[in-house]
């Protein structure tokens, strides 16, 4: 049986802030839901999503493991419960557990953990389960039978998820805060922004576009990142239309977003400019979608005509899966936590290296998610290309499981790597605060919600090889076939030299973060000068300055900027963007232009 639309539409639909702004707030003694609507405010370019790059992923050395049995095992161990969405990134845990409850011969039982995996697609209920667990724990019950020990959500929604949750848990005491302790995998293409092909070829063509989506959520974030990368503005008011910005139609879920495009949904809207109504109205129709599988399949099969503008295939670090638990219980039960994580990451090893293990994990997924078709999960785990209704080829699906090496790289625990989760957490928290400051004025610092001690302890015993999980890029001679974004950066240099001038560090750090987000892309650095000096001297100077930026980036994070990722081009004074006759014009022309793209179509 093919996966029902409901089975995946709820996958992220309730990501409570989940990834942005369907924020849940809890009262001290009762749970009160708040579904926010966007405040009308001027359109503007979204903050640059300063996410880090994501390793290409690979398998560390893997020992052969027989498939687990089907009978429930290790029932002599205390039960540990984890609430999960229906998400392919969790394949490693599915293999490790052997079934909804840990089975005989499973990696989970072998590592001393009796885990029960429970599907829960409502993030607010995930929060309720953690609060109920922590409340019972605070009453002296060392292993509560109410609520859940752990939940798994998207990393790019964790800032707002944890803000609302931990504000509630504060009443129990600081030791009851919820923290991130590990990751099971990533979205690697299934979450995407779809639009007409001309938007991909010329991002400015998206101005005035009307996109359907579940607003202020993970896939909406992909579009926000793309807009920021291309210096394009976003209209945050889903009830008006701005000809200079990307506009939105609020959908009730991801399937509804796709169906609105398929049905040719249109509205009469007030026209605004910079957030102010002009007195005019405009008849506008949906011509773009933010969605995930099976929403992208619905678009492709029922109408077609849209391509993947950008997805987590390019923005590879945007959506890491994260495991969240209550700090007090985890510290008191450290062996159980490390045992559970060890089993899950060993399961990730198996799924990454064995087709047989993936097939088995897919069948377990179907059982945990109460779906009968394991083949569906296996197919869209890999991702696929299919013809849409117009005959065009489109990309659908795509996820990846994590092993221990992937976790070490995700949390910046390998020399030369960046803390990818910390950057993901911060950048999307910043986007929400920037666009909806009254609704979400702040979020917790990452150091207060991340505990890497469990992953470090596992690594101390296993010492995994991380080289295979590090990103690898094609040779410099291979041309970009698809451009994701193009943006000019005004990095100041000393006059006539390739050394950075004072006060440039903040802009360089923004550039670093902005490039790290798109881990699946190649980076081109194009150097430009004004017209002062000779043509030959300016050509050499622009090259030296571009190389200075390249070397600085590589020094900051050598693993995330390996050989082959950054390419340098010099243009001297050839391509001015402003008149060289004025000081202001010359300043604009002294620039570094960053182009990110892929060497695949």
C-alpha positions as CSV (number, residue, x, y, z in Angstrom):
1,X,0.0,0.0,0.0
2,X,1.4,3.4,-0.9
3,X,1.9,5.8,1.9
4,X,-1.3,7.8,2.6
5,X,-1.1,11.6,2.3
6,X,-1.8,11.9,6.0
7,X,1.1,9.7,6.8
8,X,3.6,12.3,5.8
9,X,1.7,15.5,5.7
10,X,1.8,15.6,9.5
11,X,5.5,14.9,9.4
12,X,6.4,18.5,10.0
13,X,3.0,20.1,10.0
14,X,3.0,20.5,13.7
15,X,6.6,21.4,14.3
16,X,5.7,23.8,16.9
17,X,7.9,26.4,16.2
18,X,9.1,23.7,14.2
19,X,10.7,25.0,12.6
20,X,9.3,28.4,13.1
21,X,6.7,30.2,14.6
22,X,3.8,27.9,15.2
23,X,5.2,28.4,18.6
24,X,3.8,26.6,21.6
25,X,3.7,28.4,24.9
26,X,2.9,26.6,28.2
27,X,1.2,28.1,31.2
28,X,2.7,27.0,34.6
29,X,0.0,24.5,35.3
30,X,-1.9,23.9,32.1
31,X,-1.0,23.7,28.5
32,X,-2.3,26.5,26.3
33,X,-1.7,26.4,22.5
34,X,-1.0,29.6,20.6
35,X,-1.0,29.5,16.9
36,X,0.5,32.9,15.8
37,X,-0.4,34.8,12.7
38,X,2.2,37.0,11.0
39,X,2.2,40.6,12.1
40,X,1.9,43.0,9.2
41,X,5.2,44.7,8.7
42,X,7.3,46.0,5.8
43,X,8.8,43.6,3.4
44,X,12.5,43.0,3.6
45,X,15.4,40.8,2.7
46,X,15.6,37.9,5.2
47,X,18.6,37.5,7.3
48,X,21.3,35.5,5.6
49,X,21.0,32.0,7.0
50,X,24.4,31.4,8.4
51,X,24.4,27.6,8.4
52,X,27.4,25.5,8.2
53,X,28.3,23.0,5.6
54,X,27.4,19.4,6.0
55,X,29.8,16.5,5.3
56,X,29.0,14.4,2.3
57,X,28.6,11.5,4.7
58,X,30.1,8.1,4.5
59,X,30.5,4.9,6.4
60,X,33.1,4.4,9.1
61,X,34.5,0.9,9.5
62,X,31.6,-1.4,10.0
63,X,31.4,-4.8,11.4
64,X,28.9,-7.2,9.9
65,X,25.7,-7.5,12.1
66,X,23.0,-10.1,11.6
67,X,19.5,-8.8,11.2
68,X,17.7,-8.6,14.6
69,X,14.9,-11.0,15.5
70,X,11.3,-10.1,15.6
71,X,10.5,-11.2,19.2
72,X,10.6,-8.5,21.9
73,X,13.8,-8.7,23.8
74,X,15.6,-7.4,26.9
75,X,12.3,-6.8,28.7
76,X,14.3,-7.1,31.9
77,X,15.7,-3.7,31.3
78,X,13.7,-0.5,32.2
79,X,11.7,0.8,29.2
80,X,12.9,4.0,27.5
81,X,10.4,5.8,25.3
82,X,11.2,8.0,22.3
83,X,8.7,9.9,20.3
84,X,9.6,10.3,16.6
85,X,8.1,11.8,13.5
86,X,7.6,9.7,10.4
87,X,11.0,10.7,8.9
88,X,13.5,8.7,6.9
89,X,16.5,10.3,8.7
90,X,15.8,7.9,11.6
91,X,16.7,4.7,9.7
92,X,19.7,3.9,11.9
93,X,17.5,3.8,15.0
94,X,14.9,1.6,13.2
95,X,17.6,-0.9,12.3
96,X,19.1,-0.8,15.8
97,X,15.8,-1.4,17.5
98,X,14.5,-4.2,15.3
99,X,10.9,-3.1,15.8
100,X,8.7,-0.7,17.7
101,X,10.1,-2.3,20.9
102,X,13.7,-3.5,21.1
103,X,13.9,-7.1,19.8
104,X,16.0,-10.1,20.5
105,X,19.5,-9.9,19.0
106,X,19.1,-6.2,18.3
107,X,21.9,-3.7,18.7
108,X,19.7,-1.9,21.2
109,X,19.5,-4.9,23.5
110,X,23.1,-5.7,23.0
111,X,24.0,-2.2,24.3
112,X,21.8,-2.6,27.4
113,X,18.8,-0.4,26.3
114,X,15.1,-1.4,26.0
115,X,13.8,1.3,23.7
116,X,10.2,1.8,22.6
117,X,9.8,4.0,19.5
118,X,6.4,5.7,19.2
119,X,5.3,7.8,16.2
120,X,4.1,11.3,17.2
121,X,3.7,13.9,14.4
122,X,2.4,16.6,16.8
123,X,5.3,18.6,18.2
124,X,3.1,20.1,20.9
125,X,2.4,16.6,22.2
126,X,6.1,15.9,22.1
127,X,6.5,18.9,24.4
128,X,3.7,17.7,26.7
129,X,5.3,14.3,26.9
130,X,8.7,15.7,28.0
131,X,7.0,18.0,30.5
132,X,4.9,15.1,31.9
133,X,8.1,13.0,32.2
134,X,10.1,15.7,33.9
135,X,7.2,16.6,36.3
136,X,6.9,12.9,37.4
137,X,10.7,12.8,37.8
138,X,10.7,15.9,40.0
139,X,8.3,14.0,42.3
140,X,10.9,11.4,43.1
141,X,10.1,8.8,40.5
142,X,13.5,7.8,39.1
143,X,12.1,6.3,35.9
144,X,8.7,7.7,35.1
145,X,6.2,5.7,33.2
146,X,4.3,8.8,32.0
147,X,5.4,10.9,29.1
148,X,8.6,10.2,27.1
149,X,12.3,10.1,27.9
150,X,13.3,11.5,24.4
151,X,11.9,13.1,21.3
152,X,13.4,13.5,17.8
153,X,12.8,16.7,15.8
154,X,14.5,18.9,13.1
155,X,17.5,20.8,14.2
156,X,16.5,24.0,12.4
157,X,13.3,24.2,14.6
158,X,15.0,23.4,17.9
159,X,15.6,27.0,19.0
160,X,11.9,27.8,19.2
161,X,11.0,24.3,20.3
162,X,13.4,24.4,23.2
163,X,12.6,28.0,24.1
164,X,8.9,27.2,24.8
165,X,9.7,23.9,26.4
166,X,12.5,25.0,28.7
167,X,10.6,28.1,29.8
168,X,7.9,25.7,31.2
169,X,10.5,23.3,32.7
170,X,12.1,26.1,34.6
171,X,9.5,25.9,37.3
172,X,10.8,22.4,38.2
173,X,14.4,23.6,38.6
174,X,17.4,24.2,36.3
175,X,18.4,20.6,36.3
176,X,15.2,19.6,34.5
177,X,16.0,21.5,31.3
178,X,15.8,19.7,27.9
179,X,19.0,19.2,26.0
180,X,20.2,17.9,22.6
181,X,22.5,14.9,22.9
182,X,22.8,13.4,19.5
183,X,21.6,13.1,15.9
184,X,20.1,10.2,13.8
185,X,20.4,11.8,10.3
186,X,19.5,14.6,7.9
187,X,17.1,15.7,5.3
188,X,19.1,15.5,2.1
189,X,16.7,16.7,-0.6
190,X,13.2,15.9,0.4
191,X,12.5,19.3,1.8
192,X,12.4,21.9,-1.0
193,X,11.3,25.2,-2.5
194,X,9.7,24.6,-5.9
195,X,8.9,27.2,-8.5
196,X,9.0,28.0,-12.3
197,X,12.3,27.1,-14.0
198,X,12.9,30.8,-14.7
199,X,13.2,31.5,-11.0
200,X,16.1,29.1,-10.8
201,X,17.8,30.6,-13.8
202,X,17.1,34.2,-12.7
203,X,16.2,34.5,-9.0
204,X,15.0,38.1,-9.6
205,X,12.2,36.6,-11.7
206,X,10.6,35.4,-8.5
207,X,9.6,39.0,-7.5
208,X,5.9,39.2,-7.2
209,X,5.6,35.4,-7.0
210,X,3.0,33.8,-4.8
211,X,4.1,30.6,-3.0
212,X,1.9,28.2,-1.0
213,X,3.3,26.6,2.1
214,X,3.0,25.8,5.8
215,X,4.3,29.1,7.0
216,X,7.1,29.7,9.4
217,X,8.2,26.1,9.2
218,X,11.2,24.2,7.9
219,X,10.5,24.3,4.2
220,X,9.5,28.0,4.5
221,X,13.0,28.5,6.0
222,X,14.6,27.1,2.8
223,X,12.9,29.8,0.8
224,X,13.9,32.4,3.3
225,X,17.6,31.3,3.1
226,X,17.4,31.4,-0.7
227,X,15.9,34.9,-0.7
228,X,18.7,36.2,1.6
229,X,21.4,34.6,-0.5
230,X,20.1,36.4,-3.5
231,X,19.4,39.7,-1.8
232,X,15.7,39.4,-2.5
233,X,12.9,40.6,-0.2
234,X,10.2,38.6,1.6
235,X,6.7,39.9,2.2
236,X,5.9,38.6,5.7
237,X,2.2,39.4,5.5
238,X,0.3,36.5,3.8
239,X,-2.7,38.7,3.2
240,X,-1.1,41.3,0.8
241,X,0.9,41.3,-2.4
242,X,4.2,43.1,-3.1
243,X,5.5,43.2,-6.6
244,X,9.1,43.5,-5.5
245,X,9.1,40.6,-3.1
246,X,8.1,36.9,-2.7
247,X,4.6,36.6,-1.4
248,X,2.9,33.8,0.5
249,X,-0.4,31.8,0.8
250,X,-0.9,30.1,4.1
251,X,-1.7,26.4,3.7
252,X,-3.1,24.2,6.4
253,X,-0.4,21.6,5.8
254,X,2.1,20.4,3.1
255,X,-0.4,18.5,1.1
256,X,-2.7,21.5,1.1
257,X,0.2,23.6,-0.2
258,X,0.7,21.3,-3.1
259,X,-3.0,21.0,-3.8
260,X,-3.3,24.8,-3.9
261,X,-0.8,24.9,-6.8
262,X,-2.5,21.9,-8.5
263,X,-5.9,23.6,-8.3
264,X,-4.6,27.0,-9.6
265,X,-5.6,28.7,-6.4
266,X,-6.0,32.5,-6.8
267,X,-6.9,35.5,-4.6
268,X,-7.7,39.2,-4.9
269,X,-5.1,41.0,-2.7
270,X,-4.3,44.5,-1.6
271,X,-1.1,45.7,-3.2
272,X,1.6,47.0,-0.8
273,X,5.0,48.6,-1.2
274,X,7.4,48.5,1.7
275,X,4.6,47.3,3.9
276,X,2.2,50.2,3.0
277,X,-1.0,49.7,1.1
278,X,-1.2,51.5,-2.2
279,X,-4.9,51.4,-2.5
280,X,-4.8,49.0,-5.5
281,X,-5.8,45.3,-5.6
282,X,-4.3,42.5,-7.6
283,X,-5.6,39.1,-8.8
284,X,-2.7,36.7,-8.0
285,X,-2.4,32.9,-8.4
286,X,-0.1,30.4,-6.7
287,X,3.0,29.7,-8.8
288,X,5.3,28.2,-6.3
289,X,5.3,25.7,-3.4
290,X,7.4,24.9,-0.3
291,X,6.9,21.3,0.6
292,X,8.3,17.8,1.2
293,X,7.6,14.3,0.0
294,X,4.8,13.4,-0.8
295,X,3.8,17.1,-1.5
296,X,6.5,17.3,-4.2
297,X,5.1,14.1,-5.7
298,X,1.6,15.6,-5.7
299,X,2.9,18.7,-7.6
300,X,4.8,16.6,-10.1
301,X,2.1,14.0,-10.8
302,X,-1.0,16.1,-10.8
303,X,0.1,19.3,-12.6
304,X,3.9,19.6,-13.0
305,X,5.6,22.6,-14.4
306,X,7.7,23.4,-11.3
307,X,11.4,22.5,-10.6
308,X,13.3,22.3,-7.3
309,X,14.7,25.9,-6.9
310,X,16.7,24.8,-3.9
311,X,16.5,22.0,-1.3
312,X,18.3,20.3,1.5
313,X,20.4,18.7,-1.2
314,X,22.2,22.0,-1.5
315,X,21.5,23.4,2.0
316,X,22.8,20.2,3.5
317,X,23.2,21.3,7.0
318,X,19.8,22.9,7.5
319,X,17.9,19.9,8.8
320,X,19.8,17.6,11.0
321,X,17.7,15.3,13.1
322,X,18.3,16.0,16.9
323,X,17.6,13.8,19.9
324,X,16.3,15.8,23.0
325,X,16.0,14.5,26.5
326,X,15.7,15.8,30.1
327,X,19.1,16.7,31.6
328,X,18.5,15.4,35.1
329,X,17.4,11.9,34.0
330,X,20.1,11.6,31.4
331,X,22.9,12.4,33.9
332,X,21.5,9.9,36.4
333,X,21.2,7.2,33.7
334,X,24.3,7.9,31.7
335,X,25.1,4.2,30.8
336,X,21.6,3.8,29.4
337,X,21.9,7.0,27.3
338,X,25.3,6.1,25.9
339,X,24.1,2.6,25.2
340,X,21.0,3.8,23.3
341,X,23.1,6.3,21.3
342,X,25.8,3.7,20.6
343,X,23.2,1.3,19.2
344,X,21.6,4.0,17.1
345,X,24.9,5.1,15.6
346,X,26.0,1.6,14.9
347,X,22.6,1.1,13.2
348,X,23.4,4.2,11.1
349,X,26.7,2.5,10.1
350,X,24.7,-0.6,8.9
351,X,22.2,1.4,7.0
352,X,24.9,3.4,5.2
353,X,26.9,0.4,4.2
354,X,24.3,-2.4,3.6
355,X,21.4,-2.5,1.3
356,X,20.0,-5.4,3.3
357,X,20.1,-3.3,6.5
358,X,18.3,-0.4,4.8
359,X,15.6,-2.8,3.5
360,X,15.1,-4.2,7.0
361,X,15.1,-0.7,8.6
362,X,12.5,0.4,6.0
363,X,10.2,-2.4,7.1
364,X,10.7,-1.5,10.8
365,X,9.9,2.1,9.8
366,X,6.6,1.0,8.4
367,X,5.7,-0.8,11.6
368,X,6.7,2.1,13.8
369,X,4.8,4.6,11.6
370,X,1.8,2.2,11.2
371,X,2.3,2.1,7.5
372,X,2.3,-1.2,5.6
373,X,4.6,-0.3,2.7
374,X,8.3,-0.5,3.7
375,X,9.3,-0.2,0.0
376,X,8.0,3.4,0.0
377,X,10.3,4.4,2.8
378,X,13.3,2.7,1.1
379,X,12.6,4.4,-2.2
380,X,12.3,7.9,-0.9
381,X,15.2,7.4,1.6
382,X,17.5,7.3,-1.5
383,X,15.7,10.0,-3.3
384,X,14.7,9.6,-6.9
385,X,14.0,11.5,-10.2
386,X,10.8,11.1,-12.0
387,X,8.9,12.7,-14.9
388,X,6.3,15.2,-13.9
389,X,3.0,15.6,-15.8
390,X,4.6,17.9,-18.3
391,X,7.4,15.4,-19.0
392,X,10.1,17.3,-17.2
393,X,12.4,15.5,-14.8
394,X,12.1,16.4,-11.1
395,X,13.9,15.4,-8.0
396,X,11.9,13.8,-5.2
397,X,12.7,12.6,-1.7
398,X,16.2,12.1,-0.1
399,X,17.4,11.5,3.5
400,X,20.5,10.2,5.2
401,X,21.3,8.2,8.4
402,X,24.0,9.3,10.7
403,X,26.8,7.2,12.4
404,X,29.3,8.3,15.1
405,X,31.6,10.0,12.6
406,X,28.7,12.1,11.3
407,X,27.8,13.1,14.9
408,X,31.4,14.2,15.6
409,X,31.4,16.4,12.5
410,X,27.9,17.7,13.2
411,X,28.8,19.0,16.7
412,X,32.3,20.3,15.7
413,X,34.2,17.6,17.7
414,X,36.8,17.0,14.9
415,X,39.7,19.4,14.6
416,X,39.2,21.7,11.7
417,X,35.4,21.3,11.7
418,X,32.6,23.7,12.6
419,X,29.8,23.1,15.1
420,X,27.2,22.7,12.4
421,X,24.3,22.2,14.9
422,X,25.2,25.4,16.8
423,X,25.2,27.4,13.6
424,X,21.9,25.8,12.4
425,X,20.3,26.4,15.7
426,X,21.4,30.1,15.8
427,X,20.7,31.1,12.3
428,X,17.1,29.9,12.2
429,X,16.5,31.2,15.7
430,X,17.7,34.6,14.4
431,X,15.5,34.5,11.4
432,X,12.4,34.0,13.5
433,X,13.4,36.8,15.9
434,X,14.2,39.1,13.0
435,X,10.9,38.6,11.2
436,X,8.6,38.2,14.2
437,X,10.3,40.0,17.1
438,X,7.1,40.5,19.2
439,X,6.1,36.9,18.9
440,X,9.5,35.3,19.5
441,X,11.8,38.0,21.1
442,X,14.6,35.6,22.1
443,X,15.8,32.0,22.4
444,X,18.3,30.2,24.6
445,X,22.0,30.2,23.8
446,X,23.2,26.9,22.3
447,X,25.6,26.2,25.1
448,X,22.5,25.9,27.4
449,X,20.8,23.3,25.3
450,X,23.6,21.1,23.9
451,X,25.4,18.4,25.8
452,X,28.0,16.6,23.7
453,X,29.5,14.6,26.6
454,X,27.6,11.4,25.6
455,X,28.9,11.5,22.0
456,X,32.4,12.2,23.3
457,X,32.2,9.3,25.7
458,X,31.2,6.9,22.8
459,X,34.0,8.3,20.6
460,X,36.6,7.8,23.4
461,X,35.8,4.1,23.3
462,X,35.5,3.7,19.6
463,X,37.8,6.3,18.0
464,X,36.0,6.3,14.6
465,X,37.6,7.3,11.4
466,X,35.9,10.5,10.2
467,X,37.6,11.0,6.9
468,X,35.0,9.1,4.9
469,X,32.3,11.4,6.4
470,X,34.0,14.6,5.4
471,X,32.8,16.6,2.4
472,X,34.6,16.0,-0.9
473,X,34.3,18.2,-4.0
474,X,35.1,17.8,-7.7
475,X,38.2,19.2,-9.3
476,X,38.4,22.9,-10.0
477,X,38.1,22.3,-13.7
478,X,34.5,21.1,-13.5
479,X,32.1,24.0,-14.4
480,X,29.1,24.9,-12.4
481,X,25.9,23.6,-14.0
482,X,23.5,25.1,-11.6
483,X,23.8,28.4,-9.7
484,X,22.0,28.6,-6.3
485,X,22.9,32.2,-5.5
486,X,25.0,35.2,-6.4
487,X,25.8,38.0,-3.9
488,X,28.2,40.9,-3.7
489,X,30.1,41.3,-0.4
490,X,31.9,44.5,0.5
491,X,34.9,43.3,2.3
492,X,37.3,46.1,3.1
493,X,41.0,45.9,2.2
494,X,43.9,48.2,2.9
495,X,44.4,50.6,0.0
496,X,46.2,49.0,-2.9
497,X,46.8,45.8,-1.0
498,X,45.3,42.4,-0.4
499,X,45.3,42.7,3.4
500,X,42.0,43.1,5.3
501,X,41.4,46.5,6.8
502,X,40.4,46.9,10.4
503,X,36.7,46.3,11.2
504,X,36.4,43.6,8.5
505,X,36.2,40.6,10.8
506,X,32.4,40.9,11.4
507,X,31.7,40.8,7.7
508,X,34.1,38.0,7.1
509,X,32.4,35.9,9.8
510,X,29.0,36.6,8.2
511,X,30.4,35.4,4.9
512,X,31.8,32.3,6.6
513,X,28.5,31.4,8.1
514,X,26.6,32.1,4.9
515,X,28.8,29.8,2.9
516,X,28.7,27.1,5.5
517,X,25.0,26.7,5.2
518,X,25.2,25.3,1.7
519,X,27.5,22.4,2.3
520,X,26.5,20.7,-0.9
521,X,27.7,23.5,-3.1
522,X,30.9,24.8,-4.8
523,X,32.0,28.3,-3.9
524,X,33.3,30.8,-6.5
525,X,35.0,33.9,-5.2
526,X,35.1,36.7,-7.9
527,X,37.4,39.6,-7.1
528,X,36.7,43.2,-8.5
529,X,38.4,46.6,-8.2
530,X,37.6,50.2,-9.0
531,X,39.3,51.9,-11.9
532,X,42.1,53.5,-9.9
533,X,45.5,52.3,-11.2
534,X,46.4,50.3,-14.3
535,X,44.3,47.6,-15.8
536,X,47.1,45.0,-15.3
537,X,47.7,46.0,-11.7
538,X,44.0,45.9,-10.9
539,X,43.7,42.4,-12.4
540,X,46.5,41.2,-10.1
541,X,45.1,43.0,-7.1
542,X,41.6,41.5,-7.6
543,X,43.1,38.0,-7.8
544,X,45.2,38.5,-4.6
545,X,42.2,39.8,-2.7
546,X,40.0,36.9,-3.8
547,X,42.8,34.5,-2.7
548,X,43.0,36.3,0.6
549,X,39.3,35.5,1.2
550,X,39.7,31.9,0.2
551,X,42.7,31.4,2.5
552,X,40.9,33.0,5.4
553,X,37.8,30.7,5.0
554,X,40.0,27.6,4.8
555,X,41.9,28.6,7.9
556,X,38.7,29.0,9.8
557,X,37.2,25.6,8.9
558,X,39.5,23.4,6.8
559,X,37.1,20.4,6.9
560,X,34.1,22.4,5.7
561,X,36.2,24.1,3.0
562,X,38.3,21.2,1.6
563,X,40.4,21.3,-1.6
564,X,38.2,21.8,-4.6
565,X,35.3,23.6,-2.9
566,X,36.5,27.2,-3.3
567,X,37.5,28.6,-6.7
568,X,39.0,32.0,-7.4
569,X,38.3,34.4,-10.3
570,X,39.8,37.8,-10.9
571,X,38.1,40.6,-13.0
572,X,40.0,43.7,-12.0
573,X,38.1,46.8,-13.1
574,X,36.2,45.1,-16.0
575,X,32.7,44.7,-14.4
576,X,31.8,47.9,-12.5
577,X,28.4,48.0,-10.9
578,X,28.5,51.8,-10.3
579,X,30.2,54.8,-11.9
580,X,33.9,55.1,-11.1
581,X,33.6,58.9,-11.3
582,X,32.5,59.2,-7.7
583,X,34.0,57.9,-4.4
584,X,30.7,56.1,-3.6
585,X,30.7,54.4,-6.9
586,X,34.3,53.3,-6.6
587,X,33.6,51.9,-3.2
588,X,30.7,49.8,-4.6
589,X,33.0,48.5,-7.3
590,X,35.7,47.3,-4.8
591,X,33.9,44.1,-4.0
592,X,34.0,40.4,-3.7
593,X,31.2,38.5,-5.4
594,X,30.3,35.1,-4.1
595,X,28.6,32.6,-6.4
596,X,27.5,29.2,-5.0
597,X,26.3,26.4,-7.2
598,X,26.6,22.7,-8.1
599,X,28.5,20.8,-10.7
600,X,25.4,18.6,-11.2
601,X,22.3,19.7,-13.1
